[in-house]
Amino acid sequence: MFLSSFFFLLFSVEGFAQCAMCRAALETEETGVKAEAVNDGIVYLMAFPYILLLVCGFIIFRIMKSKKKA
């Protein structure tokens, strides 16, 4: 765990994770409204896997707790 964290910190590289189409659309926009919408969409898409993981973890916790009582 420590070793992998060390390598991630040591070899971290700043990434530009936009496709060519998104970059072209955002660079031509002067008001910045479209850029905010893209950022909101990224956060929206990023949140669902974490929410799903939390729900699954809670369900597994409840199942394990009920088996322990029985």
Predicted model as a PDB file, atoms N, CA, C, CB and O in Angstrom, pLDDT in the B-factor column:
MODEL        1                                                                  
ATOM      1  N   MET A   1       0.836  -1.189   0.000  1.00 67.00           N  
ATOM      2  CA  MET A   1       0.000   0.000   0.000  1.00 67.00           C  
ATOM      3  C   MET A   1       0.881   1.254   0.000  1.00 67.00           C  
ATOM      4  CB  MET A   1      -0.951  -0.002   1.221  1.00 67.00           C  
ATOM      5  O   MET A   1       0.689   2.166  -0.804  1.00 67.00           O  
ATOM      6  N   PHE A   2       1.840   1.277   0.910  1.00 69.00           N  
ATOM      7  CA  PHE A   2       2.735   2.424   0.984  1.00 69.00           C  
ATOM      8  C   PHE A   2       3.563   2.557  -0.287  1.00 69.00           C  
ATOM      9  CB  PHE A   2       3.651   2.304   2.198  1.00 69.00           C  
ATOM     10  O   PHE A   2       3.779   3.660  -0.790  1.00 69.00           O  
ATOM     11  N   LEU A   3       4.019   1.430  -0.792  1.00 70.00           N  
ATOM     12  CA  LEU A   3       4.856   1.450  -1.985  1.00 70.00           C  
ATOM     13  C   LEU A   3       4.089   1.982  -3.198  1.00 70.00           C  
ATOM     14  CB  LEU A   3       5.391   0.048  -2.276  1.00 70.00           C  
ATOM     15  O   LEU A   3       4.616   2.785  -3.968  1.00 70.00           O  
ATOM     16  N   SER A   4       2.850   1.533  -3.361  1.00 73.00           N  
ATOM     17  CA  SER A   4       2.067   2.018  -4.498  1.00 73.00           C  
ATOM     18  C   SER A   4       1.746   3.503  -4.347  1.00 73.00           C  
ATOM     19  CB  SER A   4       0.769   1.210  -4.639  1.00 73.00           C  
ATOM     20  O   SER A   4       1.757   4.236  -5.336  1.00 73.00           O  
ATOM     21  N   SER A   5       1.462   3.956  -3.129  1.00 72.00           N  
ATOM     22  CA  SER A   5       1.218   5.385  -2.908  1.00 72.00           C  
ATOM     23  C   SER A   5       2.466   6.201  -3.223  1.00 72.00           C  
ATOM     24  CB  SER A   5       0.772   5.640  -1.458  1.00 72.00           C  
ATOM     25  O   SER A   5       2.384   7.283  -3.805  1.00 72.00           O  
ATOM     26  N   PHE A   6       3.615   5.672  -2.835  1.00 70.00           N  
ATOM     27  CA  PHE A   6       4.871   6.351  -3.113  1.00 70.00           C  
ATOM     28  C   PHE A   6       5.090   6.503  -4.619  1.00 70.00           C  
ATOM     29  CB  PHE A   6       6.038   5.588  -2.482  1.00 70.00           C  
ATOM     30  O   PHE A   6       5.484   7.573  -5.083  1.00 70.00           O  
ATOM     31  N   PHE A   7       4.836   5.438  -5.382  1.00 66.00           N  
ATOM     32  CA  PHE A   7       5.033   5.505  -6.829  1.00 66.00           C  
ATOM     33  C   PHE A   7       4.045   6.447  -7.491  1.00 66.00           C  
ATOM     34  CB  PHE A   7       4.910   4.124  -7.441  1.00 66.00           C  
ATOM     35  O   PHE A   7       4.397   7.148  -8.439  1.00 66.00           O  
ATOM     36  N   PHE A   8       2.793   6.474  -6.995  1.00 68.00           N  
ATOM     37  CA  PHE A   8       1.826   7.409  -7.563  1.00 68.00           C  
ATOM     38  C   PHE A   8       2.247   8.851  -7.322  1.00 68.00           C  
ATOM     39  CB  PHE A   8       0.441   7.164  -6.975  1.00 68.00           C  
ATOM     40  O   PHE A   8       2.087   9.698  -8.200  1.00 68.00           O  
ATOM     41  N   LEU A   9       2.780   9.135  -6.147  1.00 67.00           N  
ATOM     42  CA  LEU A   9       3.229  10.491  -5.865  1.00 67.00           C  
ATOM     43  C   LEU A   9       4.504  10.830  -6.630  1.00 67.00           C  
ATOM     44  CB  LEU A   9       3.455  10.669  -4.373  1.00 67.00           C  
ATOM     45  O   LEU A   9       4.680  11.959  -7.087  1.00 67.00           O  
ATOM     46  N   LEU A  10       5.376   9.863  -6.763  1.00 67.00           N  
ATOM     47  CA  LEU A  10       6.653  10.086  -7.427  1.00 67.00           C  
ATOM     48  C   LEU A  10       6.485  10.298  -8.926  1.00 67.00           C  
ATOM     49  CB  LEU A  10       7.582   8.917  -7.174  1.00 67.00           C  
ATOM     50  O   LEU A  10       7.135  11.162  -9.515  1.00 67.00           O  
ATOM     51  N   PHE A  11       5.623   9.518  -9.529  1.00 68.00           N  
ATOM     52  CA  PHE A  11       5.468   9.555 -10.983  1.00 68.00           C  
ATOM     53  C   PHE A  11       4.161  10.209 -11.421  1.00 68.00           C  
ATOM     54  CB  PHE A  11       5.542   8.155 -11.541  1.00 68.00           C  
ATOM     55  O   PHE A  11       3.642   9.891 -12.491  1.00 68.00           O  
ATOM     56  N   SER A  12       3.628  11.113 -10.614  1.00 61.00           N  
ATOM     57  CA  SER A  12       2.386  11.762 -11.008  1.00 61.00           C  
ATOM     58  C   SER A  12       2.652  12.735 -12.148  1.00 61.00           C  
ATOM     59  CB  SER A  12       1.746  12.492  -9.810  1.00 61.00           C  
ATOM     60  O   SER A  12       3.631  13.481 -12.146  1.00 61.00           O  
ATOM     61  N   VAL A  13       1.770  12.702 -13.099  1.00 56.00           N  
ATOM     62  CA  VAL A  13       1.888  13.549 -14.275  1.00 56.00           C  
ATOM     63  C   VAL A  13       0.572  14.280 -14.435  1.00 56.00           C  
ATOM     64  CB  VAL A  13       2.246  12.721 -15.557  1.00 56.00           C  
ATOM     65  O   VAL A  13      -0.499  13.690 -14.294  1.00 56.00           O  
ATOM     66  N   GLU A  14       0.654  15.544 -14.726  1.00 56.00           N  
ATOM     67  CA  GLU A  14      -0.554  16.294 -14.944  1.00 56.00           C  
ATOM     68  C   GLU A  14      -1.172  15.845 -16.265  1.00 56.00           C  
ATOM     69  CB  GLU A  14      -0.272  17.815 -14.939  1.00 56.00           C  
ATOM     70  O   GLU A  14      -0.514  15.860 -17.306  1.00 56.00           O  
ATOM     71  N   GLY A  15      -2.428  15.451 -16.214  1.00 54.00           N  
ATOM     72  CA  GLY A  15      -3.075  14.951 -17.414  1.00 54.00           C  
ATOM     73  C   GLY A  15      -4.070  15.937 -17.977  1.00 54.00           C  
ATOM     74  O   GLY A  15      -4.688  16.708 -17.244  1.00 54.00           O  
ATOM     75  N   PHE A  16      -4.213  15.906 -19.259  1.00 57.00           N  
ATOM     76  CA  PHE A  16      -5.220  16.696 -19.943  1.00 57.00           C  
ATOM     77  C   PHE A  16      -6.188  15.706 -20.561  1.00 57.00           C  
ATOM     78  CB  PHE A  16      -4.589  17.657 -21.023  1.00 57.00           C  
ATOM     79  O   PHE A  16      -5.961  15.191 -21.656  1.00 57.00           O  
ATOM     80  N   ALA A  17      -7.278  15.447 -19.839  1.00 57.00           N  
ATOM     81  CA  ALA A  17      -8.176  14.365 -20.190  1.00 57.00           C  
ATOM     82  C   ALA A  17      -9.381  14.861 -20.976  1.00 57.00           C  
ATOM     83  CB  ALA A  17      -8.632  13.646 -18.945  1.00 57.00           C  
ATOM     84  O   ALA A  17     -10.522  14.580 -20.608  1.00 57.00           O  
ATOM     85  N   GLN A  18      -9.144  15.572 -22.021  1.00 61.00           N  
ATOM     86  CA  GLN A  18     -10.230  15.990 -22.885  1.00 61.00           C  
ATOM     87  C   GLN A  18      -9.978  15.435 -24.280  1.00 61.00           C  
ATOM     88  CB  GLN A  18     -10.364  17.538 -22.913  1.00 61.00           C  
ATOM     89  O   GLN A  18      -8.852  15.408 -24.777  1.00 61.00           O  
ATOM     90  N   CYS A  19     -11.063  14.997 -24.881  1.00 69.00           N  
ATOM     91  CA  CYS A  19     -10.921  14.539 -26.263  1.00 69.00           C  
ATOM     92  C   CYS A  19     -10.787  15.761 -27.172  1.00 69.00           C  
ATOM     93  CB  CYS A  19     -12.140  13.649 -26.694  1.00 69.00           C  
ATOM     94  O   CYS A  19     -11.021  16.890 -26.741  1.00 69.00           O  
ATOM     95  N   ALA A  20     -10.420  15.538 -28.397  1.00 70.00           N  
ATOM     96  CA  ALA A  20     -10.195  16.638 -29.333  1.00 70.00           C  
ATOM     97  C   ALA A  20     -11.481  17.427 -29.601  1.00 70.00           C  
ATOM     98  CB  ALA A  20      -9.630  16.100 -30.647  1.00 70.00           C  
ATOM     99  O   ALA A  20     -11.446  18.647 -29.758  1.00 70.00           O  
ATOM    100  N   MET A  21     -12.602  16.728 -29.651  1.00 70.00           N  
ATOM    101  CA  MET A  21     -13.873  17.411 -29.909  1.00 70.00           C  
ATOM    102  C   MET A  21     -14.263  18.308 -28.740  1.00 70.00           C  
ATOM    103  CB  MET A  21     -14.984  16.390 -30.180  1.00 70.00           C  
ATOM    104  O   MET A  21     -14.706  19.439 -28.942  1.00 70.00           O  
ATOM    105  N   CYS A  22     -14.101  17.807 -27.519  1.00 70.00           N  
ATOM    106  CA  CYS A  22     -14.432  18.613 -26.342  1.00 70.00           C  
ATOM    107  C   CYS A  22     -13.513  19.824 -26.246  1.00 70.00           C  
ATOM    108  CB  CYS A  22     -14.333  17.767 -25.060  1.00 70.00           C  
ATOM    109  O   CYS A  22     -13.965  20.931 -25.956  1.00 70.00           O  
ATOM    110  N   ARG A  23     -12.243  19.614 -26.487  1.00 71.00           N  
ATOM    111  CA  ARG A  23     -11.287  20.722 -26.413  1.00 71.00           C  
ATOM    112  C   ARG A  23     -11.630  21.803 -27.437  1.00 71.00           C  
ATOM    113  CB  ARG A  23      -9.850  20.210 -26.641  1.00 71.00           C  
ATOM    114  O   ARG A  23     -11.591  22.991 -27.116  1.00 71.00           O  
ATOM    115  N   ALA A  24     -11.963  21.409 -28.650  1.00 72.00           N  
ATOM    116  CA  ALA A  24     -12.289  22.387 -29.693  1.00 72.00           C  
ATOM    117  C   ALA A  24     -13.562  23.152 -29.342  1.00 72.00           C  
ATOM    118  CB  ALA A  24     -12.451  21.688 -31.056  1.00 72.00           C  
ATOM    119  O   ALA A  24     -13.643  24.361 -29.559  1.00 72.00           O  
ATOM    120  N   ALA A  25     -14.550  22.453 -28.802  1.00 71.00           N  
ATOM    121  CA  ALA A  25     -15.802  23.121 -28.442  1.00 71.00           C  
ATOM    122  C   ALA A  25     -15.602  24.082 -27.283  1.00 71.00           C  
ATOM    123  CB  ALA A  25     -16.871  22.093 -28.086  1.00 71.00           C  
ATOM    124  O   ALA A  25     -16.204  25.155 -27.256  1.00 71.00           O  
ATOM    125  N   LEU A  26     -14.772  23.710 -26.334  1.00 71.00           N  
ATOM    126  CA  LEU A  26     -14.565  24.564 -25.169  1.00 71.00           C  
ATOM    127  C   LEU A  26     -13.650  25.739 -25.454  1.00 71.00           C  
ATOM    128  CB  LEU A  26     -14.002  23.757 -24.038  1.00 71.00           C  
ATOM    129  O   LEU A  26     -13.796  26.794 -24.837  1.00 71.00           O  
ATOM    130  N   GLU A  27     -12.721  25.585 -26.363  1.00 72.00           N  
ATOM    131  CA  GLU A  27     -11.820  26.690 -26.675  1.00 72.00           C  
ATOM    132  C   GLU A  27     -12.506  27.770 -27.494  1.00 72.00           C  
ATOM    133  CB  GLU A  27     -10.606  26.179 -27.417  1.00 72.00           C  
ATOM    134  O   GLU A  27     -12.096  28.929 -27.435  1.00 72.00           O  
ATOM    135  N   THR A  28     -13.536  27.427 -28.256  1.00 73.00           N  
ATOM    136  CA  THR A  28     -14.228  28.430 -29.057  1.00 73.00           C  
ATOM    137  C   THR A  28     -15.269  29.189 -28.235  1.00 73.00           C  
ATOM    138  CB  THR A  28     -14.893  27.772 -30.260  1.00 73.00           C  
ATOM    139  O   THR A  28     -15.722  30.256 -28.649  1.00 73.00           O  
ATOM    140  N   GLU A  29     -15.643  28.664 -27.107  1.00 71.00           N  
ATOM    141  CA  GLU A  29     -16.642  29.312 -26.251  1.00 71.00           C  
ATOM    142  C   GLU A  29     -15.974  30.390 -25.407  1.00 71.00           C  
ATOM    143  CB  GLU A  29     -17.352  28.273 -25.341  1.00 71.00           C  
ATOM    144  O   GLU A  29     -15.006  30.110 -24.700  1.00 71.00           O  
ATOM    145  N   GLU A  30     -16.480  31.618 -25.474  1.00 76.00           N  
ATOM    146  CA  GLU A  30     -15.862  32.708 -24.729  1.00 76.00           C  
ATOM    147  C   GLU A  30     -16.508  32.939 -23.373  1.00 76.00           C  
ATOM    148  CB  GLU A  30     -15.922  33.971 -25.532  1.00 76.00           C  
ATOM    149  O   GLU A  30     -15.854  33.451 -22.464  1.00 76.00           O  
ATOM    150  N   THR A  31     -17.764  32.578 -23.215  1.00 76.00           N  
ATOM    151  CA  THR A  31     -18.460  32.882 -21.958  1.00 76.00           C  
ATOM    152  C   THR A  31     -18.122  31.899 -20.852  1.00 76.00           C  
ATOM    153  CB  THR A  31     -19.954  32.891 -22.181  1.00 76.00           C  
ATOM    154  O   THR A  31     -18.237  32.246 -19.676  1.00 76.00           O  
ATOM    155  N   GLY A  32     -17.716  30.703 -21.184  1.00 71.00           N  
ATOM    156  CA  GLY A  32     -17.361  29.716 -20.167  1.00 71.00           C  
ATOM    157  C   GLY A  32     -18.541  28.894 -19.685  1.00 71.00           C  
ATOM    158  O   GLY A  32     -18.373  28.034 -18.820  1.00 71.00           O  
ATOM    159  N   VAL A  33     -19.724  29.132 -20.217  1.00 77.00           N  
ATOM    160  CA  VAL A  33     -20.905  28.384 -19.786  1.00 77.00           C  
ATOM    161  C   VAL A  33     -20.790  26.919 -20.189  1.00 77.00           C  
ATOM    162  CB  VAL A  33     -22.181  29.000 -20.382  1.00 77.00           C  
ATOM    163  O   VAL A  33     -21.133  26.022 -19.418  1.00 77.00           O  
ATOM    164  N   LYS A  34     -20.312  26.692 -21.384  1.00 77.00           N  
ATOM    165  CA  LYS A  34     -20.172  25.320 -21.867  1.00 77.00           C  
ATOM    166  C   LYS A  34     -19.116  24.559 -21.067  1.00 77.00           C  
ATOM    167  CB  LYS A  34     -19.808  25.316 -23.356  1.00 77.00           C  
ATOM    168  O   LYS A  34     -19.275  23.367 -20.804  1.00 77.00           O  
ATOM    169  N   ALA A  35     -18.048  25.239 -20.682  1.00 75.00           N  
ATOM    170  CA  ALA A  35     -17.003  24.599 -19.879  1.00 75.00           C  
ATOM    171  C   ALA A  35     -17.539  24.189 -18.516  1.00 75.00           C  
ATOM    172  CB  ALA A  35     -15.804  25.539 -19.711  1.00 75.00           C  
ATOM    173  O   ALA A  35     -17.203  23.114 -18.018  1.00 75.00           O  
ATOM    174  N   GLU A  36     -18.362  25.027 -17.910  1.00 79.00           N  
ATOM    175  CA  GLU A  36     -18.966  24.674 -16.624  1.00 79.00           C  
ATOM    176  C   GLU A  36     -19.885  23.476 -16.777  1.00 79.00           C  
ATOM    177  CB  GLU A  36     -19.741  25.865 -16.044  1.00 79.00           C  
ATOM    178  O   GLU A  36     -19.930  22.618 -15.895  1.00 79.00           O  
ATOM    179  N   ALA A  37     -20.620  23.402 -17.882  1.00 80.00           N  
ATOM    180  CA  ALA A  37     -21.509  22.276 -18.114  1.00 80.00           C  
ATOM    181  C   ALA A  37     -20.724  20.983 -18.282  1.00 80.00           C  
ATOM    182  CB  ALA A  37     -22.374  22.530 -19.340  1.00 80.00           C  
ATOM    183  O   ALA A  37     -21.143  19.935 -17.790  1.00 80.00           O  
ATOM    184  N   VAL A  38     -19.590  21.047 -18.973  1.00 79.00           N  
ATOM    185  CA  VAL A  38     -18.753  19.853 -19.139  1.00 79.00           C  
ATOM    186  C   VAL A  38     -18.211  19.404 -17.783  1.00 79.00           C  
ATOM    187  CB  VAL A  38     -17.584  20.131 -20.125  1.00 79.00           C  
ATOM    188  O   VAL A  38     -18.212  18.210 -17.483  1.00 79.00           O  
ATOM    189  N   ASN A  39     -17.755  20.338 -16.974  1.00 78.00           N  
ATOM    190  CA  ASN A  39     -17.242  19.993 -15.649  1.00 78.00           C  
ATOM    191  C   ASN A  39     -18.329  19.406 -14.762  1.00 78.00           C  
ATOM    192  CB  ASN A  39     -16.637  21.217 -14.983  1.00 78.00           C  
ATOM    193  O   ASN A  39     -18.075  18.451 -14.028  1.00 78.00           O  
ATOM    194  N   ASP A  40     -19.537  19.963 -14.818  1.00 82.00           N  
ATOM    195  CA  ASP A  40     -20.652  19.407 -14.041  1.00 82.00           C  
ATOM    196  C   ASP A  40     -20.987  17.991 -14.503  1.00 82.00           C  
ATOM    197  CB  ASP A  40     -21.895  20.309 -14.161  1.00 82.00           C  
ATOM    198  O   ASP A  40     -21.305  17.126 -13.687  1.00 82.00           O  
ATOM    199  N   GLY A  41     -20.914  17.760 -15.799  1.00 82.00           N  
ATOM    200  CA  GLY A  41     -21.179  16.423 -16.324  1.00 82.00           C  
ATOM    201  C   GLY A  41     -20.143  15.413 -15.866  1.00 82.00           C  
ATOM    202  O   GLY A  41     -20.477  14.261 -15.591  1.00 82.00           O  
ATOM    203  N   ILE A  42     -18.897  15.833 -15.783  1.00 81.00           N  
ATOM    204  CA  ILE A  42     -17.844  14.941 -15.310  1.00 81.00           C  
ATOM    205  C   ILE A  42     -18.073  14.567 -13.859  1.00 81.00           C  
ATOM    206  CB  ILE A  42     -16.471  15.589 -15.479  1.00 81.00           C  
ATOM    207  O   ILE A  42     -17.931  13.403 -13.484  1.00 81.00           O  
ATOM    208  N   VAL A  43     -18.427  15.552 -13.037  1.00 82.00           N  
ATOM    209  CA  VAL A  43     -18.698  15.276 -11.618  1.00 82.00           C  
ATOM    210  C   VAL A  43     -19.916  14.367 -11.483  1.00 82.00           C  
ATOM    211  CB  VAL A  43     -18.924  16.597 -10.835  1.00 82.00           C  
ATOM    212  O   VAL A  43     -19.923  13.456 -10.656  1.00 82.00           O  
ATOM    213  N   TYR A  44     -20.932  14.608 -12.282  1.00 84.00           N  
ATOM    214  CA  TYR A  44     -22.146  13.788 -12.264  1.00 84.00           C  
ATOM    215  C   TYR A  44     -21.817  12.337 -12.618  1.00 84.00           C  
ATOM    216  CB  TYR A  44     -23.197  14.354 -13.246  1.00 84.00           C  
ATOM    217  O   TYR A  44     -22.285  11.418 -11.947  1.00 84.00           O  
ATOM    218  N   LEU A  45     -21.032  12.129 -13.646  1.00 85.00           N  
ATOM    219  CA  LEU A  45     -20.658  10.768 -14.042  1.00 85.00           C  
ATOM    220  C   LEU A  45     -19.728  10.112 -13.032  1.00 85.00           C  
ATOM    221  CB  LEU A  45     -19.997  10.784 -15.407  1.00 85.00           C  
ATOM    222  O   LEU A  45     -19.756   8.892 -12.868  1.00 85.00           O  
ATOM    223  N   MET A  46     -18.912  10.900 -12.358  1.00 85.00           N  
ATOM    224  CA  MET A  46     -17.982  10.362 -11.378  1.00 85.00           C  
ATOM    225  C   MET A  46     -18.695   9.946 -10.092  1.00 85.00           C  
ATOM    226  CB  MET A  46     -16.902  11.386 -11.067  1.00 85.00           C  
ATOM    227  O   MET A  46     -18.234   9.029  -9.412  1.00 85.00           O  
ATOM    228  N   ALA A  47     -19.798  10.588  -9.745  1.00 89.00           N  
ATOM    229  CA  ALA A  47     -20.469  10.338  -8.475  1.00 89.00           C  
ATOM    230  C   ALA A  47     -21.184   8.987  -8.449  1.00 89.00           C  
ATOM    231  CB  ALA A  47     -21.460  11.444  -8.192  1.00 89.00           C  
ATOM    232  O   ALA A  47     -21.227   8.344  -7.400  1.00 89.00           O  
ATOM    233  N   PHE A  48     -21.731   8.553  -9.547  1.00 90.00           N  
ATOM    234  CA  PHE A  48     -22.543   7.340  -9.542  1.00 90.00           C  
ATOM    235  C   PHE A  48     -21.794   6.061  -9.163  1.00 90.00           C  
ATOM    236  CB  PHE A  48     -23.145   7.161 -10.878  1.00 90.00           C  
ATOM    237  O   PHE A  48     -22.356   5.257  -8.419  1.00 90.00           O  
ATOM    238  N   PRO A  49     -20.584   5.822  -9.616  1.00 91.00           N  
ATOM    239  CA  PRO A  49     -19.890   4.611  -9.146  1.00 91.00           C  
ATOM    240  C   PRO A  49     -19.664   4.611  -7.638  1.00 91.00           C  
ATOM    241  CB  PRO A  49     -18.554   4.471  -9.853  1.00 91.00           C  
ATOM    242  O   PRO A  49     -19.765   3.563  -7.000  1.00 91.00           O  
ATOM    243  N   TYR A  50     -19.362   5.765  -7.064  1.00 92.00           N  
ATOM    244  CA  TYR A  50     -19.158   5.831  -5.617  1.00 92.00           C  
ATOM    245  C   TYR A  50     -20.458   5.600  -4.859  1.00 92.00           C  
ATOM    246  CB  TYR A  50     -18.563   7.179  -5.228  1.00 92.00           C  
ATOM    247  O   TYR A  50     -20.469   4.914  -3.837  1.00 92.00           O  
ATOM    248  N   ILE A  51     -21.544   6.165  -5.351  1.00 94.00           N  
ATOM    249  CA  ILE A  51     -22.841   5.942  -4.714  1.00 94.00           C  
ATOM    250  C   ILE A  51     -23.214   4.467  -4.808  1.00 94.00           C  
ATOM    251  CB  ILE A  51     -23.936   6.823  -5.370  1.00 94.00           C  
ATOM    252  O   ILE A  51     -23.684   3.888  -3.828  1.00 94.00           O  
ATOM    253  N   LEU A  52     -23.013   3.857  -5.959  1.00 94.00           N  
ATOM    254  CA  LEU A  52     -23.304   2.438  -6.129  1.00 94.00           C  
ATOM    255  C   LEU A  52     -22.452   1.584  -5.201  1.00 94.00           C  
ATOM    256  CB  LEU A  52     -23.078   2.020  -7.575  1.00 94.00           C  
ATOM    257  O   LEU A  52     -22.945   0.615  -4.624  1.00 94.00           O  
ATOM    258  N   LEU A  53     -21.198   1.929  -5.054  1.00 95.00           N  
ATOM    259  CA  LEU A  53     -20.309   1.202  -4.148  1.00 95.00           C  
ATOM    260  C   LEU A  53     -20.772   1.330  -2.698  1.00 95.00           C  
ATOM    261  CB  LEU A  53     -18.872   1.716  -4.287  1.00 95.00           C  
ATOM    262  O   LEU A  53     -20.748   0.349  -1.955  1.00 95.00           O  
ATOM    263  N   LEU A  54     -21.188   2.509  -2.295  1.00 96.00           N  
ATOM    264  CA  LEU A  54     -21.685   2.703  -0.935  1.00 96.00           C  
ATOM    265  C   LEU A  54     -22.960   1.904  -0.682  1.00 96.00           C  
ATOM    266  CB  LEU A  54     -21.941   4.183  -0.675  1.00 96.00           C  
ATOM    267  O   LEU A  54     -23.113   1.299   0.380  1.00 96.00           O  
ATOM    268  N   VAL A  55     -23.866   1.899  -1.641  1.00 96.00           N  
ATOM    269  CA  VAL A  55     -25.113   1.148  -1.482  1.00 96.00           C  
ATOM    270  C   VAL A  55     -24.831  -0.347  -1.387  1.00 96.00           C  
ATOM    271  CB  VAL A  55     -26.070   1.435  -2.654  1.00 96.00           C  
ATOM    272  O   VAL A  55     -25.389  -1.032  -0.530  1.00 96.00           O  
ATOM    273  N   CYS A  56     -23.970  -0.854  -2.261  1.00 96.00           N  
ATOM    274  CA  CYS A  56     -23.616  -2.280  -2.211  1.00 96.00           C  
ATOM    275  C   CYS A  56     -22.919  -2.627  -0.897  1.00 96.00           C  
ATOM    276  CB  CYS A  56     -22.711  -2.652  -3.401  1.00 96.00           C  
ATOM    277  O   CYS A  56     -23.190  -3.677  -0.314  1.00 96.00           O  
ATOM    278  N   GLY A  57     -22.039  -1.770  -0.433  1.00 96.00           N  
ATOM    279  CA  GLY A  57     -21.366  -2.004   0.841  1.00 96.00           C  
ATOM    280  C   GLY A  57     -22.344  -2.021   1.997  1.00 96.00           C  
ATOM    281  O   GLY A  57     -22.223  -2.850   2.899  1.00 96.00           O  
ATOM    282  N   PHE A  58     -23.306  -1.120   1.984  1.00 96.00           N  
ATOM    283  CA  PHE A  58     -24.310  -1.087   3.039  1.00 96.00           C  
ATOM    284  C   PHE A  58     -25.171  -2.346   3.022  1.00 96.00           C  
ATOM    285  CB  PHE A  58     -25.188   0.152   2.893  1.00 96.00           C  
ATOM    286  O   PHE A  58     -25.494  -2.890   4.078  1.00 96.00           O  
ATOM    287  N   ILE A  59     -25.544  -2.813   1.831  1.00 97.00           N  
ATOM    288  CA  ILE A  59     -26.349  -4.038   1.725  1.00 97.00           C  
ATOM    289  C   ILE A  59     -25.558  -5.232   2.233  1.00 97.00           C  
ATOM    290  CB  ILE A  59     -26.799  -4.278   0.265  1.00 97.00           C  
ATOM    291  O   ILE A  59     -26.094  -6.062   2.967  1.00 97.00           O  
ATOM    292  N   ILE A  60     -24.301  -5.329   1.854  1.00 96.00           N  
ATOM    293  CA  ILE A  60     -23.462  -6.438   2.336  1.00 96.00           C  
ATOM    294  C   ILE A  60     -23.299  -6.356   3.845  1.00 96.00           C  
ATOM    295  CB  ILE A  60     -22.075  -6.420   1.648  1.00 96.00           C  
ATOM    296  O   ILE A  60     -23.336  -7.384   4.521  1.00 96.00           O  
ATOM    297  N   PHE A  61     -23.121  -5.157   4.389  1.00 95.00           N  
ATOM    298  CA  PHE A  61     -23.013  -4.978   5.834  1.00 95.00           C  
ATOM    299  C   PHE A  61     -24.277  -5.458   6.538  1.00 95.00           C  
ATOM    300  CB  PHE A  61     -22.747  -3.508   6.171  1.00 95.00           C  
ATOM    301  O   PHE A  61     -24.196  -6.137   7.562  1.00 95.00           O  
ATOM    302  N   ARG A  62     -25.445  -5.111   5.997  1.00 95.00           N  
ATOM    303  CA  ARG A  62     -26.706  -5.533   6.612  1.00 95.00           C  
ATOM    304  C   ARG A  62     -26.869  -7.047   6.554  1.00 95.00           C  
ATOM    305  CB  ARG A  62     -27.891  -4.851   5.920  1.00 95.00           C  
ATOM    306  O   ARG A  62     -27.354  -7.646   7.514  1.00 95.00           O  
ATOM    307  N   ILE A  63     -26.477  -7.680   5.451  1.00 95.00           N  
ATOM    308  CA  ILE A  63     -26.574  -9.132   5.324  1.00 95.00           C  
ATOM    309  C   ILE A  63     -25.651  -9.816   6.319  1.00 95.00           C  
ATOM    310  CB  ILE A  63     -26.235  -9.575   3.894  1.00 95.00           C  
ATOM    311  O   ILE A  63     -26.044 -10.781   6.975  1.00 95.00           O  
ATOM    312  N   MET A  64     -24.428  -9.320   6.431  1.00 94.00           N  
ATOM    313  CA  MET A  64     -23.471  -9.921   7.373  1.00 94.00           C  
ATOM    314  C   MET A  64     -23.940  -9.729   8.824  1.00 94.00           C  
ATOM    315  CB  MET A  64     -22.061  -9.299   7.181  1.00 94.00           C  
ATOM    316  O   MET A  64     -23.768 -10.620   9.655  1.00 94.00           O  
ATOM    317  N   LYS A  65     -24.523  -8.586   9.118  1.00 92.00           N  
ATOM    318  CA  LYS A  65     -25.005  -8.317  10.469  1.00 92.00           C  
ATOM    319  C   LYS A  65     -26.179  -9.219  10.811  1.00 92.00           C  
ATOM    320  CB  LYS A  65     -25.408  -6.848  10.614  1.00 92.00           C  
ATOM    321  O   LYS A  65     -26.280  -9.706  11.937  1.00 92.00           O  
ATOM    322  N   SER A  66     -27.069  -9.448   9.845  1.00 92.00           N  
ATOM    323  CA  SER A  66     -28.228 -10.304  10.114  1.00 92.00           C  
ATOM    324  C   SER A  66     -27.799 -11.770  10.255  1.00 92.00           C  
ATOM    325  CB  SER A  66     -29.277 -10.160   8.987  1.00 92.00           C  
ATOM    326  O   SER A  66     -28.395 -12.508  11.040  1.00 92.00           O  
ATOM    327  N   LYS A  67     -26.785 -12.200   9.515  1.00 90.00           N  
ATOM    328  CA  LYS A  67     -26.284 -13.576   9.652  1.00 90.00           C  
ATOM    329  C   LYS A  67     -25.607 -13.765  10.999  1.00 90.00           C  
ATOM    330  CB  LYS A  67     -25.300 -13.917   8.514  1.00 90.00           C  
ATOM    331  O   LYS A  67     -25.671 -14.851  11.576  1.00 90.00           O  
ATOM    332  N   LYS A  68     -24.968 -12.737  11.501  1.00 87.00           N  
ATOM    333  CA  LYS A  68     -24.280 -12.817  12.771  1.00 87.00           C  
ATOM    334  C   LYS A  68     -25.277 -12.975  13.920  1.00 87.00           C  
ATOM    335  CB  LYS A  68     -23.413 -11.578  12.982  1.00 87.00           C  
ATOM    336  O   LYS A  68     -25.000 -13.691  14.883  1.00 87.00           O  
ATOM    337  N   LYS A  69     -26.433 -12.316  13.828  1.00 82.00           N  
ATOM    338  CA  LYS A  69     -27.454 -12.416  14.866  1.00 82.00           C  
ATOM    339  C   LYS A  69     -28.140 -13.787  14.846  1.00 82.00           C  
ATOM    340  CB  LYS A  69     -28.493 -11.304  14.691  1.00 82.00           C  
ATOM    341  O   LYS A  69     -28.546 -14.291  15.893  1.00 82.00           O  
ATOM    342  N   ALA A  70     -28.267 -14.379  13.680  1.00 72.00           N  
ATOM    343  CA  ALA A  70     -28.995 -15.667  13.559  1.00 72.00           C  
ATOM    344  C   ALA A  70     -28.201 -16.850  13.997  1.00 72.00           C  
ATOM    345  CB  ALA A  70     -29.426 -15.890  12.155  1.00 72.00           C  
ATOM    346  O   ALA A  70     -28.693 -17.977  13.946  1.00 72.00           O  
TER     347      ALA A  70                                                      
ENDMDL                                                                          
END                                                                             
